[in-house]
Every structure is written in structure tokens, then in C-alpha cells.
Amino acid sequence: MGFPLRLILDTNIYGLIVEKDTELLVKAQTTSKVTICGFEVIRTELRDTPKQLRHKNRNLRNVLLSGYDNIVKKHSYRLSPLIEDLAGEYWKEYKGGISKKKMWNDFLIVACSSIHRLDIIVSEDNHSMISEPALAAYRRVNGKNELKEPAFHSLDQFAKLL
């Protein structure tokens, strides 16, 4: 077998896994087929989950953070000026109708994945991160910068990789 695929889970995927299929958390922690990388921006978004939200009588925020930490382990990236610069280039090229405030973390996640040459971003964010205007911006900017564009997979596609 070759090297495992390197991928990142968008913030929304952690909530969907907890909501739909916690068995995926176990598979993601134990598989040798993929290496799931983390990113400071995603962990911060998870930490912003309101403390009062519950999942099966447990604090949802703690469930999400512990799931993230168990899956990612030591494979995590920090936010850097290079990532922020690339996200800024995506924003300049983006021709969609969503505000910078709502798109910014998506652009940071894609920039992190592109700079670190990750294979896949798992996301269900079809209206912003993986909308056609956003994908066009990633293609133009990554092409200009000679960066590999990560593939985008849904949660179902991710589950099949495990």
C-alpha cells in the first residue's frame, strides 16, 4: 500500500459525524488509509460552539473538541501569514455573493490545504466553500501560484475511504 491520503475535515463535518455516525470517529482514529490533519482555524471554530448545546446529555462543544483531538492527534497546522496571503488572493478572485466575513475561514482552510499539499478537503459546505464561484477562484489562484488544488469530498465519500 502507498502513502495514506492526507486530508482535512471542514468544521461542519465534525458536527455531522457526531450527529449521524459516531462510528466514523472510531474508524477515522484507527485507519491507516488516511491521515486526518487539523488546522488551528477549525479547532477555534469548534471551540466557539456554545457551551449550553448538548448531545446525548453531554456538552456538544466538548464532544466535538475531543473528537477533533482524537482524530487529528499530532497532525495539525497553524495559521501563517502565507496562508492568510493565499486566502486573500482567493478573496480577490472570488465572484460570489457571500461576504468576506462568511467566506474567510473557508478560504483559510483551502489555503492551508493547498500550501501543505493535502489531497482532500471533506466538506458539505456546498453554498460557500465548494460553490462554483469559490472553486473558480481556487483554480485561478492555485494555477497562478503552481499549487496543487485539493479534491473536495462529501461526508459519504469520506466514509467510503475508511
N, CA, C and O of each residue as an XYZ file, in Angstrom:
648
protein
N       0.838     -1.190      0.000
C       0.000      0.000      0.000
C       0.872      1.238      0.000
O       1.921      1.261      0.644
N       0.445      2.278     -0.723
C       1.194      3.524     -0.790
C       0.977      4.367      0.454
O       0.470      3.903      1.475
N       1.370      5.594      0.330
C       1.187      6.522      1.433
C      -0.299      6.762      1.671
O      -1.093      6.735      0.731
N      -0.676      6.996      2.928
C      -2.091      7.307      3.167
C      -2.455      8.666      2.569
O      -1.611      9.557      2.468
N      -3.711      8.813      2.178
C      -4.204     10.104      1.723
C      -4.181     11.076      2.892
O      -4.530     10.715      4.016
N      -3.773     12.301      2.627
C      -3.767     13.339      3.661
C      -4.962     14.235      3.417
O      -5.141     14.770      2.323
N      -5.779     14.393      4.449
C      -6.985     15.191      4.262
C      -7.305     16.016      5.493
O      -6.757     15.815      6.576
N      -8.213     16.948      5.280
C      -8.670     17.823      6.352
C     -10.195     17.793      6.333
O     -10.819     17.779      5.272
N     -10.777     17.784      7.522
C     -12.233     17.810      7.639
C     -12.666     19.238      7.928
O     -12.194     19.854      8.884
N     -13.560     19.761      7.105
C     -14.121     21.081      7.352
C     -14.854     21.053      8.697
O     -15.286     19.993      9.149
N     -14.986     22.182      9.311
C     -15.593     22.276     10.635
C     -16.961     21.605     10.679
O     -17.278     20.913     11.647
N     -17.772     21.800      9.646
C     -19.130     21.251      9.670
C     -19.158     19.725      9.700
O     -20.147     19.136     10.136
N     -18.107     19.089      9.252
C     -18.064     17.625      9.204
C     -18.021     17.025     10.607
O     -18.610     15.970     10.842
N     -17.340     17.673     11.533
C     -17.274     17.139     12.899
C     -18.670     17.062     13.514
O     -19.010     16.071     14.162
N     -19.476     18.098     13.315
C     -20.840     18.082     13.827
C     -21.685     17.015     13.153
O     -22.472     16.338     13.814
N     -21.528     16.857     11.835
C     -22.288     15.842     11.113
C     -21.915     14.433     11.555
O     -22.783     13.566     11.661
N     -20.644     14.200     11.812
C     -20.210     12.874     12.282
C     -20.833     12.583     13.647
O     -21.345     11.487     13.877
N     -20.789     13.551     14.543
C     -21.358     13.364     15.877
C     -22.862     13.127     15.774
O     -23.421     12.297     16.491
N     -23.507     13.863     14.878
C     -24.959     13.778     14.721
C     -25.393     12.476     14.038
O     -26.380     11.861     14.441
N     -24.660     12.062     13.012
C     -25.119     10.959     12.168
C     -24.449      9.617     12.421
O     -25.114      8.581     12.406
N     -23.129      9.624     12.655
C     -22.408      8.347     12.643
C     -21.140      8.433     13.482
O     -20.050      8.634     12.947
N     -21.283      8.281     14.794
C     -20.100      8.377     15.655
C     -19.125      7.227     15.408
O     -17.960      7.316     15.795
N     -19.580      6.159     14.776
C     -18.678      5.061     14.428
C     -17.584      5.538     13.469
O     -16.479      4.995     13.457
N     -17.903      6.558     12.665
C     -16.893      7.131     11.769
C     -15.722      7.712     12.565
O     -14.581      7.665     12.106
N     -15.993      8.252     13.738
C     -14.906      8.786     14.580
C     -13.919      7.683     14.923
O     -12.705      7.877     14.849
N     -14.446      6.528     15.297
C     -13.590      5.394     15.657
C     -12.788      4.933     14.441
O     -11.581      4.711     14.535
N     -13.465      4.792     13.296
C     -12.775      4.370     12.070
C     -11.687      5.374     11.691
O     -10.580      4.984     11.319
N     -12.003      6.670     11.784
C     -11.038      7.709     11.406
C      -9.819      7.693     12.310
O      -8.717      8.017     11.868
N     -10.003      7.317     13.576
C      -8.884      7.276     14.512
C      -7.968      6.075     14.278
O      -6.774      6.135     14.570
N      -8.527      4.991     13.752
C      -7.768      3.742     13.683
C      -7.287      3.371     12.281
O      -6.453      2.476     12.142
N      -7.784      4.028     11.251
C      -7.431      3.645      9.883
C      -5.986      4.031      9.542
O      -5.442      5.005     10.063
N      -5.395      3.244      8.662
C      -4.080      3.613      8.123
C      -4.220      4.103      6.685
O      -3.224      4.420      6.036
N      -5.464      4.167      6.185
C      -5.711      4.579      4.802
C      -5.624      6.094      4.619
O      -5.284      6.579      3.539
N      -5.932      6.830      5.679
C      -5.905      8.286      5.606
C      -5.213      8.854      6.841
O      -5.220      8.256      7.917
N      -4.621     10.021      6.651
C      -4.114     10.808      7.769
C      -4.955     12.071      7.802
O      -4.962     12.847      6.846
N      -5.656     12.272      8.895
C      -6.514     13.448      9.019
C      -5.732     14.545      9.721
O      -5.271     14.388     10.852
N      -5.600     15.645      9.026
C      -4.844     16.775      9.540
C      -5.797     17.800     10.135
O      -6.937     17.943      9.693
N      -5.321     18.493     11.122
C      -6.101     19.553     11.737
C      -5.557     20.908     11.325
O      -4.513     21.017     10.682
N      -6.287     21.923     11.710
C      -5.896     23.296     11.397
C      -6.436     24.175     12.505
O      -7.596     24.062     12.901
N      -5.592     25.036     12.988
C      -5.925     25.932     14.099
C      -7.275     26.634     13.910
O      -8.025     26.786     14.874
N      -7.591     27.056     12.706
C      -8.837     27.772     12.424
C     -10.050     26.865     12.686
O     -11.061     27.318     13.223
N      -9.946     25.600     12.311
C     -11.047     24.655     12.515
C     -11.253     24.400     14.002
O     -12.388     24.386     14.478
N     -10.164     24.198     14.740
C     -10.305     23.953     16.179
C     -10.917     25.168     16.869
O     -11.723     25.016     17.787
N     -10.547     26.355     16.443
C     -11.117     27.576     17.014
C     -12.620     27.646     16.730
O     -13.404     28.015     17.605
N     -13.016     27.292     15.509
C     -14.454     27.289     15.187
C     -15.200     26.275     16.064
O     -16.299     26.558     16.541
N     -14.610     25.109     16.274
C     -15.247     24.109     17.142
C     -15.341     24.622     18.575
O     -16.346     24.407     19.252
N     -14.303     25.295     19.028
C     -14.288     25.841     20.385
C     -15.347     26.927     20.565
O     -15.778     27.198     21.686
N     -15.763     27.543     19.470
C     -16.798     28.577     19.519
C     -18.216     28.003     19.623
O     -19.180     28.764     19.705
N     -18.354     26.676     19.619
C     -19.669     26.061     19.806
C     -20.204     26.481     21.173
O     -19.488     26.373     22.169
N     -21.439     26.956     21.240
C     -21.981     27.393     22.540
C     -21.925     26.288     23.595
O     -22.248     25.133     23.317
N     -21.521     26.650     24.782
C     -21.342     25.673     25.869
C     -22.645     25.007     26.287
O     -22.628     23.890     26.803
N     -23.776     25.677     26.072
C     -25.042     25.123     26.542
C     -25.619     24.049     25.617
O     -26.557     23.352     26.005
N     -25.082     23.902     24.408
C     -25.601     22.878     23.492
C     -25.225     21.488     23.988
O     -24.119     21.261     24.478
N     -26.177     20.560     23.851
C     -25.986     19.205     24.361
C     -26.091     18.184     23.230
O     -26.765     18.413     22.226
N     -25.420     17.068     23.412
C     -25.545     15.909     22.525
C     -25.577     14.679     23.421
O     -24.583     14.346     24.067
N     -26.726     14.005     23.456
C     -26.895     12.814     24.297
C     -26.452     13.088     25.737
O     -25.669     12.329     26.309
N     -26.952     14.160     26.303
C     -26.650     14.565     27.682
C     -25.197     14.949     27.919
O     -24.758     15.033     29.067
N     -24.461     15.178     26.869
C     -23.070     15.626     27.017
C     -22.937     17.002     26.384
O     -23.712     17.370     25.501
N     -21.960     17.745     26.837
C     -21.668     19.060     26.292
C     -21.171     18.883     24.857
O     -20.118     18.282     24.639
N     -21.918     19.401     23.877
C     -21.574     19.220     22.471
C     -20.187     19.771     22.153
O     -19.422     19.149     21.416
N     -19.870     20.920     22.702
C     -18.557     21.528     22.457
C     -17.432     20.570     22.858
O     -16.466     20.399     22.114
N     -17.555     19.945     24.033
C     -16.529     19.001     24.488
C     -16.476     17.754     23.611
O     -15.396     17.227     23.342
N     -17.643     17.278     23.162
C     -17.690     16.112     22.276
C     -16.963     16.426     20.965
O     -16.163     15.623     20.484
N     -17.248     17.605     20.392
C     -16.610     17.995     19.131
C     -15.103     18.155     19.289
O     -14.336     17.663     18.462
N     -14.677     18.839     20.346
C     -13.244     19.070     20.547
C     -12.497     17.777     20.832
O     -11.385     17.583     20.340
N     -13.091     16.897     21.614
C     -12.381     15.649     21.902
C     -12.338     14.767     20.658
O     -11.342     14.082     20.426
N     -13.414     14.774     19.847
C     -13.386     14.040     18.581
C     -12.303     14.569     17.658
O     -11.561     13.802     17.045
N     -12.224     15.890     17.566
C     -11.190     16.536     16.742
C      -9.795     16.126     17.230
O      -8.965     15.670     16.443
N      -9.548     16.290     18.523
C      -8.216     15.988     19.074
C      -7.840     14.520     18.885
O      -6.680     14.211     18.611
N      -8.803     13.619     19.028
C      -8.522     12.185     18.874
C      -8.241     11.810     17.424
O      -7.419     10.933     17.160
N      -8.915     12.466     16.482
C      -8.701     12.164     15.057
C      -7.395     12.779     14.559
O      -6.622     12.127     13.857
N      -7.156     14.030     14.926
C      -6.027     14.781     14.383
C      -4.702     14.361     15.024
O      -3.666     14.322     14.360
N      -4.747     14.052     16.299
C      -3.548     13.719     17.071
C      -2.499     14.815     16.891
O      -2.739     15.962     17.268
N      -1.360     14.484     16.331
C      -0.274     15.477     16.225
C      -0.185     16.120     14.841
O       0.712     16.927     14.597
N      -1.080     15.785     13.951
C      -1.042     16.303     12.577
C      -1.886     17.571     12.462
O      -3.025     17.527     11.999
N      -1.327     18.682     12.880
C      -2.098     19.917     12.851
C      -1.246     21.074     12.341
O      -0.042     21.147     12.590
N      -1.911     21.974     11.619
C      -1.224     23.128     11.048
C      -1.667     24.410     11.747
O      -2.816     24.554     12.167
N      -0.735     25.314     11.855
C      -1.014     26.617     12.445
C      -1.310     27.623     11.331
O      -0.882     27.458     10.189
N      -2.035     28.641     11.688
C      -2.300     29.735     10.761
C      -0.996     30.505     10.545
O      -0.275     30.792     11.500
N      -0.700     30.834      9.297
C       0.539     31.547      8.990
C       0.236     32.717      8.060
O      -0.816     32.750      7.422
N       1.165     33.684      7.982
C       0.967     34.785      7.034
C       0.837     34.296      5.584
O       0.092     34.888      4.804
N       1.541     33.241      5.220
C       1.447     32.694      3.871
C       0.027     32.184      3.586
O      -0.518     32.421      2.508
N      -0.560     31.490      4.552
C      -1.939     31.006      4.406
C      -2.892     32.190      4.281
O      -3.781     32.184      3.430
N      -2.710     33.199      5.121
C      -3.580     34.384      5.062
C      -3.437     35.116      3.721
O      -4.426     35.601      3.171
N      -2.211     35.195      3.196
C      -1.991     35.854      1.906
C      -2.701     35.102      0.776
O      -3.326     35.715     -0.091
N      -2.598     33.771      0.796
C      -3.248     32.973     -0.247
C      -4.771     33.107     -0.138
O      -5.454     33.224     -1.155
N      -5.302     33.090      1.078
C      -6.744     33.285      1.276
C      -7.170     34.656      0.747
O      -8.250     34.797      0.172
N      -6.324     35.657      0.942
C      -6.607     36.992      0.415
C      -6.658     36.998     -1.103
O      -7.476     37.703     -1.694
N      -5.791     36.218     -1.738
C      -5.834     36.104     -3.193
C      -7.140     35.432     -3.642
O      -7.744     35.840     -4.633
N      -7.571     34.393     -2.899
C      -8.849     33.758     -3.225
C      -9.975     34.794     -3.156
O     -10.846     34.848     -4.024
N      -9.935     35.618     -2.097
C     -10.997     36.609     -1.926
C     -11.025     37.593     -3.101
O     -12.096     37.952     -3.589
N      -9.852     38.021     -3.545
C      -9.798     38.971     -4.670
C     -10.370     38.362     -5.946
O     -10.974     39.068     -6.753
N     -10.183     37.064     -6.130
C     -10.670     36.378     -7.336
C     -12.119     35.926     -7.211
O     -12.766     35.657     -8.222
N     -12.631     35.840     -6.007
C     -13.968     35.306     -5.755
C     -15.038     36.224     -6.323
O     -15.024     37.429     -6.072
N     -15.960     35.665     -7.084
C     -17.025     36.449     -7.718
C     -18.408     36.006     -7.225
O     -19.404     36.181     -7.927
N     -18.466     35.443     -6.041
C     -19.755     35.007     -5.485
C     -20.392     36.126     -4.690
O     -19.829     37.216     -4.586
N     -21.551     35.870     -4.134
C     -22.282     36.915     -3.431
C     -22.213     36.825     -1.917
O     -22.994     37.483     -1.229
N     -21.299     36.030     -1.382
C     -21.218     35.851      0.067
C     -20.144     36.783      0.628
O     -19.105     36.998      0.004
N     -20.406     37.327      1.802
C     -19.493     38.307      2.398
C     -18.143     37.688      2.766
O     -18.028     36.483      2.990
N     -17.131     38.548      2.820
C     -15.793     38.113      3.203
C     -15.806     37.496      4.591
O     -15.120     36.505      4.841
N     -16.586     38.080      5.496
C     -16.647     37.557      6.866
C     -17.103     36.095      6.875
O     -16.575     35.284      7.635
N     -18.078     35.762      6.037
C     -18.591     34.391      5.998
C     -17.678     33.445      5.218
O     -17.653     32.245      5.489
N     -16.940     33.969      4.269
C     -16.081     33.126      3.422
C     -14.662     32.960      3.962
O     -13.968     32.013      3.591
N     -14.234     33.849      4.816
C     -12.822     33.932      5.171
C     -12.268     32.623      5.716
O     -11.216     32.175      5.260
N     -12.946     31.989      6.687
C     -12.411     30.748      7.247
C     -12.374     29.640      6.204
O     -11.464     28.812      6.216
N     -13.353     29.613      5.301
C     -13.315     28.634      4.205
C     -12.069     28.849      3.353
O     -11.371     27.897      3.003
N     -11.799     30.110      3.023
C     -10.608     30.412      2.223
C      -9.331     30.036      2.968
O      -8.382     29.545      2.357
N      -9.298     30.258      4.272
C      -8.117     29.873      5.065
C      -7.923     28.360      5.046
O      -6.795     27.882      4.925
N      -9.007     27.606      5.163
C      -8.915     26.138      5.164
C      -8.400     25.639      3.810
O      -7.539     24.760      3.764
N      -8.914     26.184      2.726
C      -8.458     25.770      1.392
C      -7.000     26.194      1.187
O      -6.210     25.440      0.617
N      -6.645     27.383      1.644
C      -5.250     27.849      1.513
C      -4.306     26.945      2.300
O      -3.243     26.577      1.800
N      -4.675     26.591      3.506
C      -3.851     25.683      4.312
C      -3.677     24.350      3.582
O      -2.570     23.819      3.494
N      -4.776     23.824      3.067
C      -4.731     22.542      2.350
C      -3.885     22.623      1.091
O      -3.159     21.682      0.770
N      -3.970     23.734      0.378
C      -3.190     23.904     -0.852
C      -1.702     24.047     -0.543
O      -0.870     23.402     -1.182
N      -1.369     24.876      0.421
C       0.034     25.107      0.760
C       0.701     23.838      1.285
O       1.862     23.568      0.978
N      -0.032     23.069      2.071
C       0.537     21.847      2.651
C       0.296     20.614      1.788
O       0.568     19.487      2.203
N      -0.221     20.846      0.575
C      -0.396     19.793     -0.424
C      -1.245     18.618      0.082
O      -0.915     17.456     -0.157
N      -2.338     18.935      0.780
C      -3.244     17.886      1.228
C      -4.040     17.380      0.033
O      -4.296     18.122     -0.915
N      -4.424     16.124      0.088
C      -5.113     15.501     -1.039
C      -6.587     15.880     -1.118
O      -7.121     16.107     -2.203
N      -7.244     15.947      0.049
C      -8.706     16.071      0.070
C      -9.156     17.015      1.182
O      -8.578     17.037      2.268
N     -10.196     17.792      0.892
C     -10.951     18.522      1.912
C     -12.330     17.883      1.949
O     -13.008     17.788      0.926
N     -12.740     17.448      3.133
C     -14.073     16.869      3.298
C     -14.989     17.980      3.790
O     -14.755     18.561      4.850
N     -16.033     18.275      3.020
C     -16.946     19.358      3.373
C     -18.324     19.103      2.783
O     -18.466     18.473      1.735
N     -19.318     19.598      3.471
C     -20.691     19.590      2.960
C     -21.145     21.024      2.713
O     -22.338     21.286      2.567
N     -20.199     21.941      2.669
C     -20.480     23.375      2.567
C     -20.636     23.774      1.097
O     -19.823     24.523      0.555
N     -21.691     23.264      0.466
C     -21.883     23.444     -0.979
C     -22.228     24.874     -1.389
O     -22.044     25.239     -2.549
N     -22.722     25.682     -0.464
C     -23.146     27.040     -0.813
C     -22.028     28.068     -0.683
O     -22.136     29.171     -1.218
N     -20.968     27.719      0.014
C     -19.874     28.690      0.138
C     -18.542     28.055     -0.246
O     -18.040     28.328     -1.337
N     -17.953     27.224      0.599
C     -16.611     26.694      0.330
C     -16.504     26.003     -1.020
O     -15.521     26.192     -1.736
N     -17.502     25.207     -1.372
C     -17.394     24.465     -2.629
C     -18.457     24.900     -3.639
O     -18.953     24.101     -4.433
N     -18.789     26.185     -3.585
C     -19.663     26.756     -4.614
C     -18.836     26.958     -5.889
O     -17.608     27.015     -5.835
N     -19.503     27.062     -7.010
C     -18.774     27.239     -8.275
C     -17.910     28.506     -8.285
O     -16.779     28.446     -8.768
N     -18.393     29.662     -7.768
C     -17.513     30.840     -7.747
C     -16.256     30.635     -6.887
O     -15.176     31.110     -7.237
N     -16.406     29.932     -5.770
C     -15.246     29.678     -4.904
C     -14.278     28.720     -5.598
O     -13.068     28.950     -5.595
N     -14.803     27.654     -6.187
C     -13.939     26.693     -6.889
C     -13.173     27.375     -8.026
O     -12.000     27.079     -8.250
N     -13.832     28.280     -8.734
C     -13.169     29.008     -9.820
C     -12.032     29.868     -9.264
O     -10.965     29.956     -9.873
N     -12.255     30.495     -8.124
C     -11.201     31.316     -7.504
C     -10.011     30.442     -7.097
O      -8.863     30.822     -7.329
N     -10.270     29.276     -6.492
C      -9.165     28.386     -6.098
C      -8.367     27.950     -7.326
O      -7.136     27.945     -7.308
N      -9.087     27.581     -8.402
C      -8.402     27.123     -9.624
C      -7.491     28.211    -10.184
O      -6.332     27.953    -10.508
N      -8.021     29.431    -10.297
C      -7.228     30.526    -10.866
C      -6.006     30.835     -9.995
O      -4.884     30.918    -10.495
N      -6.230     31.000     -8.714
C      -5.131     31.391     -7.808
C      -4.121     30.263     -7.661
O      -2.917     30.506     -7.738
N      -4.578     29.045     -7.453
C      -3.634     27.930     -7.291
C      -2.866     27.683     -8.583
O      -1.678     27.363     -8.542
N      -3.526     27.827     -9.724
C      -2.828     27.684    -11.003
C      -1.733     28.717    -11.163
O      -0.616     28.399    -11.571
N      -2.062     29.956    -10.838
C      -1.089     31.048    -10.938
C       0.102     30.826     -9.997
O       1.235     31.182    -10.321
N      -0.168     30.236     -8.837
C       0.881     30.005     -7.833
C       1.492     28.606     -7.908
O       2.307     28.227     -7.067
N       1.088     27.846     -8.921
C       1.586     26.476     -9.116
C       1.378     25.616     -7.877
O       2.268     24.874     -7.461
N       0.194     25.727     -7.298
C      -0.179     24.929     -6.136
C      -1.186     23.867     -6.549
O      -2.062     24.112     -7.378
N      -1.051     22.694     -5.965
C      -1.999     21.614     -6.216
C      -3.312     21.953     -5.519
O      -3.324     22.324     -4.345
N      -4.399     21.825     -6.241
C      -5.714     22.057     -5.646
C      -6.209     20.764     -5.009
O      -6.230     19.724     -5.667
N      -6.604     20.811     -3.748
C      -7.129     19.585     -3.127
C      -8.475     19.202     -3.743
O      -9.218     20.057     -4.223
N      -8.770     17.916     -3.719
C     -10.088     17.443     -4.152
C     -11.082     17.717     -3.030
O     -10.693     17.787     -1.864
N     -12.333     17.869     -3.360
C     -13.384     18.078     -2.368
C     -14.266     16.838     -2.337
O     -14.765     16.391     -3.369
N     -14.451     16.285     -1.136
C     -15.284     15.103     -0.967
C     -16.391     15.381      0.040
O     -16.228     16.195      0.949
N     -17.504     14.705     -0.130
C     -18.612     14.795      0.826
C     -18.332     13.847      1.998
O     -17.383     13.064      1.965
N     -19.159     13.930      3.011
C     -19.037     13.025      4.158
C     -19.209     11.574      3.715
O     -18.495     10.694      4.196
N     -20.144     11.315      2.805
C     -20.346      9.948      2.317
C     -19.109      9.437      1.573
O     -18.709      8.286      1.746
N     -18.512     10.288      0.752
C     -17.286      9.881      0.047
C     -16.160      9.608      1.032
O     -15.383      8.670      0.852
N     -16.074     10.433      2.077
C     -15.070     10.246      3.124
C     -15.276      8.886      3.809
O     -14.320      8.139      4.015
N     -16.504      8.579      4.153
C     -16.805      7.322      4.844
C     -16.343      6.127      4.009
O     -15.884      5.126      4.559
N     -16.463      6.228      2.686
C     -16.046      5.117      1.801
C     -14.524      4.956      1.770
O     -14.017      3.872      1.482
N     -13.792      6.049      2.071
C     -12.331      5.957      2.105
C     -11.835      5.142      3.295
O     -10.755      4.551      3.256
N     -12.637      5.123      4.345
C     -12.234      4.437      5.566
C     -12.492      2.964      5.403
O     -12.224      2.185      6.318
